[in-house]
Amino acid sequence: MIRTVDELDLKDKRVFVRVDFNVPLRDGKITETHRIDETLPTLRLVLTKAKKVIVASHLGRPSGKKQPIWSLTPVRDHLERSLSCPVILAPDCIGSEVEALVRNGRQSKVILLENLRFHQGEEANDPIFSKSLATLADAYVNDAFGAAHRAHASTSGMVKFFQEKGAGLLFKKELEYLGRILTSSERPLVALLGGAKVSDKIGVLQNLIQKVDSLLVGGGMAYTFLKSRGTPVGKSMVEEDRVPVASELTARSERRKVCLLLPTDHVTAENIEGDREPIITEDKIPADSIGLDIGPKTIARFIAEIRKAKMVLWNGPMGLFEQERFSHGTSSIAKALAECEAISIVAGGETVAAVKQAGVGDKMNHLSTGGGAALEFLEGKNLPGIQALEVSK
C-alpha cells in the first residue's frame, strides 16, 4: 500500500519533496517547463501544511562533480515565479550550511537543494549520503515518477528513515493512468509505439502484446519489423540484431489475435539533409532512400484504429518530427487522438514534445513525465522508487 501526500500528517513538519526537475536547458534557460509545472499542485499542497519545504532534484549528468552548467539556478527562478513566494537555492544538498538554512525559521519557507548529482553518493545510493539527506526533514514525499526506476539515495536509500512517507499528486496520477493500461480495464485498448529503436522497447512490446487489442508500430522501429517480414526498406534505420525479435513479436501477436499494424506507405528521402522534396513511397522503399515518416495511407489506417479505441497509449513519434517535412504523420496522429473519445495517455519526452508542437497537449488526458520509468512500469517491473514508498496495511 502506498499513501499519498494528502493522507500524510505534515502539519508543522519539515517536508522533503523529491521532484524531477531534469528539464531541458539552452543557453542557461529552461526550454520546456512541463516537469516543473506538473509538480506545482503537490508543492502548493505541502506549503499549506508544512513548516518548511525542502525541494530536491537532479539535473543533467554532472558525474558526481559540481559543475555550474548543471546548477538548478534557472529552476529556482521559474519555481519562485510559479509559486509566488521566495525560493532559496541552497549552496549544496547536504552539509552544515544546508542544515542551517533548513532550520532557520526566518528564512524562506521553500528551500531548493542544489543538484543531487553533484555528489556521487546520489547515484551510488550511498547509505551515508542517504542519511545526510534524511536528517534535513521529518517527512518524505516523492513526486518524481520520472526517476522512480532509479535506486538512488533520494528515491530509495533515504526513504527508510521516514515513517511519514508517501507519493505526491503527480506520482499518484502517473500510477493511476499507467496502471489502467496494465489492468486493461478499458477496451478496445490500443498501443501506438514509435521512436527509433526496437531495442529500447522490447520489454514493453512483450508485455503489451498480452494486454492490448491493437498494436500500431511507426517511427524508425517499424523498419526493423518490416525487414523481418522481408519488405525492402532501403537505407532506413534497421537494428539487424533485433530482426529475429521482431519476427517473434509478430508471431506472438498473431497467436494472441492482436491486430499488429505496420506502415504500408512512407515519406522517403535520399538523405535527411537533402534539399529535394520528400517522396511518398508505396510498400517497398527504394535502395537509395530512407523512410522518415509514415505516409497518408498509414496515417488513415492508424487513425481509424485509434477511433475504435476506449484507451490509447502513445509512446514514440511516427517520424523525424523535428523537421517539418517529416512531421505530418506525428502531428496528424496527435490531432486525431485529441479529437477522439478514447482516454489518451502520452508517454516519453519526445512524444510529449510532439503533442505540444501540434498544439493539442492540453487535450490529452495524461502527459506522462516518466520516460524510462514509464517504459519499465509498463514492462511490469517493480520500480525502486515505488517499492520504497510501500507501507504495511
Residue pairs with C-beta under 8 A, 6 or more apart in sequence:
1 390
1 391
1 392
1 393
2 166
2 167
2 175
2 386
2 389
2 390
2 391
3 165
3 166
3 167
3 389
3 391
4 166
4 167
4 168
4 169
4 171
4 172
5 42
5 45
5 46
5 141
5 143
5 166
5 167
5 168
5 169
5 172
6 45
6 169
7 166
8 139
8 141
8 164
8 165
8 166
9 139
9 164
10 46
10 49
10 50
10 139
10 164
11 49
11 50
12 49
12 50
12 51
13 49
13 50
13 51
13 137
13 138
13 139
13 164
14 50
14 51
14 52
14 54
14 102
14 136
14 137
14 138
14 139
15 46
15 49
15 50
15 52
15 53
15 54
15 137
15 138
15 139
15 140
15 141
16 54
16 56
16 133
16 134
16 136
16 137
16 139
16 140
16 141
16 158
17 42
17 43
17 46
17 53
17 54
17 55
17 56
17 141
17 142
17 143
17 168
18 56
18 57
18 140
18 141
18 142
18 143
18 144
18 147
18 154
18 155
19 35
19 36
19 39
19 42
19 43
19 55
19 56
19 57
19 143
19 144
19 168
20 35
20 39
20 57
20 58
20 143
20 144
20 145
20 146
20 147
20 369
21 35
21 36
21 39
21 57
21 59
21 72
21 75
21 79
22 35
22 57
22 58
22 59
22 60
22 146
22 147
23 30
23 31
23 32
23 33
23 34
23 35
23 36
23 59
23 75
24 30
24 31
24 32
25 31
25 60
25 74
28 73
28 74
29 74
30 36
30 74
30 75
30 78
32 353
33 78
34 352
34 356
34 367
34 369
35 146
35 369
36 75
36 78
36 79
36 82
37 82
38 170
38 367
38 369
39 143
39 168
39 170
40 82
40 83
41 169
41 170
42 141
42 143
42 168
42 169
42 170
42 171
43 53
43 55
43 83
43 110
43 143
44 83
45 169
46 53
46 141
47 53
47 83
47 85
47 109
47 110
50 109
50 139
51 105
51 109
52 102
52 109
52 110
52 111
52 137
53 109
53 110
53 111
54 102
54 111
54 113
54 136
54 137
55 79
55 87
55 110
55 111
55 112
55 113
56 93
56 112
56 113
56 116
56 133
56 154
57 72
57 75
57 113
57 115
57 116
57 144
58 115
58 116
58 117
58 122
58 147
58 154
59 70
59 71
59 72
59 75
59 115
59 117
60 69
60 70
60 115
60 117
61 70
61 117
62 70
62 115
62 117
62 118
63 117
64 117
64 118
64 119
64 120
64 122
64 123
65 118
66 115
66 118
67 118
70 115
70 117
70 118
71 89
71 114
71 115
72 89
72 112
72 113
72 114
72 115
73 89
75 112
76 87
76 89
76 112
79 87
79 110
79 112
80 86
80 87
83 110
85 108
85 109
85 110
86 108
86 109
86 110
87 108
87 110
87 111
87 112
88 101
88 107
88 108
88 110
88 111
88 112
89 112
89 114
90 97
90 98
90 101
90 111
90 112
90 113
90 114
91 97
91 98
91 114
92 98
92 113
92 114
92 118
93 113
93 114
93 115
93 116
93 118
93 119
93 133
94 119
94 129
94 132
94 133
94 136
95 132
98 111
98 113
98 136
99 135
99 136
101 107
101 111
102 111
102 136
102 137
116 122
116 152
116 153
116 154
117 123
119 129
120 126
121 128
121 129
121 130
121 153
122 129
122 152
122 153
122 154
123 150
123 152
123 153
124 153
125 151
125 152
125 153
125 156
125 157
126 153
126 157
127 157
129 153
129 157
130 153
130 154
130 157
130 158
130 161
131 158
131 161
133 153
133 154
133 158
134 140
134 158
134 161
134 162
137 162
138 162
138 164
139 162
139 164
139 165
140 158
140 159
140 161
140 162
140 164
140 165
140 166
141 165
141 166
141 167
141 168
142 148
142 155
142 159
142 165
142 166
142 167
142 168
142 171
142 385
142 388
142 389
143 167
143 168
143 169
143 170
143 171
144 154
144 155
144 171
144 385
145 170
145 171
145 174
145 175
145 368
145 369
145 370
145 373
145 374
145 385
146 369
146 370
146 371
146 372
146 373
147 154
147 155
147 373
147 385
148 155
148 171
148 370
148 373
148 377
148 383
148 384
148 385
148 386
149 370
149 372
149 373
149 376
149 377
149 381
149 383
149 384
149 385
150 156
150 384
150 385
151 157
151 384
152 384
155 384
155 385
155 388
156 384
156 385
156 387
156 388
159 165
159 388
159 389
160 388
165 388
165 389
165 391
166 389
167 175
167 389
170 369
173 366
174 366
174 368
174 369
174 370
174 374
175 386
177 343
177 345
177 365
177 366
177 368
178 345
178 347
178 368
178 370
178 374
178 377
178 378
180 186
180 311
180 343
180 345
181 189
181 191
181 208
181 211
181 311
181 313
181 345
181 378
182 207
182 211
182 377
182 378
182 380
184 211
184 212
186 310
186 311
186 342
186 343
187 213
187 310
187 311
188 213
188 214
188 308
188 309
188 310
189 211
189 212
189 213
189 214
189 309
189 310
189 311
189 312
189 313
190 212
190 213
190 214
190 215
190 216
190 305
190 306
190 308
190 309
190 311
190 312
190 313
190 342
191 208
191 211
191 212
191 214
191 215
191 216
191 312
191 313
191 314
191 315
192 216
192 218
192 302
192 306
192 312
192 313
192 314
192 315
192 316
192 333
193 201
193 204
193 205
193 208
193 215
193 216
193 217
193 218
193 219
193 221
193 314
193 315
193 316
194 217
194 218
194 219
194 220
194 221
194 222
194 315
194 316
194 317
194 318
194 319
194 330
194 351
195 201
195 219
195 220
195 221
195 315
195 316
195 317
195 348
195 350
195 351
196 219
196 220
196 221
196 237
197 220
197 221
197 237
197 239
197 242
198 205
198 221
198 224
198 225
198 239
198 242
198 245
198 246
199 239
199 242
200 375
201 221
201 315
201 316
201 375
202 242
202 245
203 375
203 376
203 379
203 380
203 381
204 315
204 375
204 378
204 379
205 215
205 249
206 249
206 252
206 379
207 378
207 379
207 380
208 215
208 313
208 378
209 215
209 249
209 252
209 253
209 256
209 258
210 256
212 258
212 313
213 258
213 259
213 309
214 258
214 259
214 260
214 261
214 305
214 308
214 309
215 253
215 258
215 259
215 260
215 261
216 261
216 302
216 305
216 306
217 225
217 260
217 261
217 262
217 263
218 263
218 294
218 298
218 302
218 316
218 317
218 318
218 319
218 329
218 333
219 316
219 317
219 318
219 319
220 236
220 237
221 316
222 262
222 263
222 291
222 294
223 233
223 236
223 237
223 238
223 291
224 237
224 238
224 239
224 242
224 243
224 246
225 246
225 249
225 250
225 262
226 233
226 262
226 263
227 233
227 238
227 240
227 243
227 246
228 243
228 244
228 246
228 247
228 250
229 247
229 250
229 262
231 283
231 284
232 284
232 285
232 286
232 287
233 285
233 291
234 268
234 285
234 286
234 287
234 288
234 289
234 290
234 291
235 287
235 288
235 289
235 290
236 285
236 289
236 290
236 291
237 290
250 260
253 259
253 260
254 260
259 305
261 301
261 302
261 305
263 291
263 294
263 295
263 298
264 282
264 283
264 295
264 297
264 298
264 301
265 280
265 281
265 282
265 283
265 294
265 295
265 296
265 297
265 298
266 280
266 281
266 285
266 291
266 292
266 293
266 294
266 295
266 298
267 278
267 279
267 280
267 281
267 291
267 292
267 293
267 294
267 295
267 319
267 325
267 326
267 328
267 329
268 278
268 279
268 280
268 281
268 285
268 286
268 289
268 290
268 291
268 292
269 276
269 278
269 279
269 289
269 290
269 292
270 276
270 288
270 289
270 290
271 290
272 290
272 292
272 320
272 323
277 325
278 292
278 293
278 325
278 326
279 289
280 295
280 296
281 289
281 291
281 295
282 295
282 297
285 291
292 319
292 320
292 323
292 326
293 318
293 319
293 320
293 321
293 326
293 327
293 328
293 329
293 330
294 302
294 318
294 319
294 329
295 329
298 329
299 328
299 329
299 332
299 333
302 333
303 332
303 333
303 336
306 312
306 333
306 336
306 337
306 340
306 342
307 336
307 340
307 342
309 340
309 342
310 342
310 343
311 342
311 343
311 344
311 345
312 337
312 340
312 342
312 343
312 344
312 345
313 345
313 347
313 378
314 333
314 337
314 344
314 345
314 346
314 347
314 351
315 346
315 347
315 348
315 351
315 374
315 375
316 348
316 350
316 351
317 330
317 350
317 351
317 354
318 329
318 330
318 333
319 326
319 327
319 328
319 329
319 330
320 326
320 327
321 327
321 329
321 330
321 331
321 350
321 354
321 357
327 354
327 357
330 354
330 358
331 354
331 357
331 358
334 354
334 355
334 358
334 360
335 358
335 360
337 344
337 360
337 364
338 344
338 358
338 360
338 363
338 364
339 363
343 365
344 363
344 364
344 365
344 366
345 364
345 365
345 366
345 368
346 352
346 355
346 364
346 366
346 367
346 368
347 368
347 370
347 371
347 374
347 375
347 378
348 368
348 371
348 374
348 375
349 371
352 361
352 367
352 368
355 361
355 364
355 367
361 367
368 374
370 377
373 383
373 385
376 383
377 383
